Amino acid sequence: MQALVVDDSRVMRTILTKLLTNLNFDVVQAGDGAEALAALDAGARPEVALVDWNMPVMDGLTFIKKVRQNPEYRDVVLMMVTTESEQNNIVRALAAGAHEYVIKPFTDEVIAEKLEMLGLIER
């Protein structure tokens, strides 16, 4: 299975990539929403995308909205992974099409539980 990690922090991309690799995902990384859309347009077909909210060029909420507007990408499970903890932002992300929302900092266990709940892994 393939995962897309979208975060402007190289450190966070590395942490999530290691976690997902240990869960048997092949990982594609992008530093912002525009890079992530370019990866999808180039043929990446992840089962799941873990998306930060605050990024330059294109933020995570805009990325989620654009993914949901394209029928080709409807099957991609979207998980927002962000420091944005206000209830209003959680509601906005879920309304835009995110399936799950994880607030940073997180543990590997939290991400694994969300992926299991979404039916993407078995433990």
FENLINLIN-V113287 format. One record per backbone hydrogen bond with DSSP energy under -0.5 kcal/mol. CO is the residue of the C=O (numbers start at 1). NH is the residue of the N-H. E is the energy in kcal/mol with one decimal. If there is no record, write none. Layout:
CO&NH&E, CO&NH&E
This chain:
1&26&-3.3, 2&47&-2.6, 2&48&-1.2, 3&28&-2.7, 4&6&-0.6, 4&50&-2.7, 5&7&-0.6, 5&30&-2.5, 6&52&-2.7, 8&10&-0.7, 9&13&-2.4, 10&14&-2.3, 11&15&-2.5, 12&16&-2.7, 13&17&-2.5, 14&18&-2.5, 15&19&-2.2, 16&20&-2.8, 17&21&-2.7, 18&22&-2.2, 19&23&-0.7, 20&23&-0.5, 20&25&-2.3, 21&24&-1.9, 26&3&-2.8, 28&5&-2.8, 30&7&-2.2, 32&36&-2.1, 33&37&-2.6, 34&38&-2.2, 35&39&-2.1, 36&40&-2.2, 37&41&-2.9, 38&42&-1.7, 39&44&-2.5, 40&43&-1.6, 47&77&-2.6, 48&4&-2.4, 49&51&-0.6, 49&79&-3.1, 50&6&-3.0, 51&81&-2.9, 53&55&-0.9, 53&60&-2.5, 56&58&-2.8, 58&33&-2.3, 59&63&-2.2, 60&64&-2.6, 61&65&-2.2, 62&66&-2.5, 63&67&-2.7, 64&68&-2.3, 65&69&-1.2, 66&70&-0.7, 67&70&-1.1, 69&71&-0.7, 70&73&-1.7, 71&74&-1.2, 73&76&-1.7, 77&49&-2.8, 77&79&-0.5, 78&99&-3.0, 78&100&-1.4, 79&51&-2.9, 80&102&-3.4, 82&104&-2.9, 83&85&-0.7, 86&89&-0.7, 86&90&-1.9, 87&91&-2.4, 88&92&-2.2, 89&93&-2.5, 90&94&-2.4, 91&95&-2.6, 92&96&-1.8, 93&97&-0.8, 93&98&-2.4, 94&97&-0.6, 100&80&-2.4, 102&82&-2.4, 107&111&-1.6, 108&112&-2.6, 109&113&-2.7, 110&114&-2.2, 111&115&-2.5, 112&116&-2.4, 113&117&-2.7, 114&118&-1.9, 115&120&-2.7, 115&121&-0.8, 116&119&-1.6
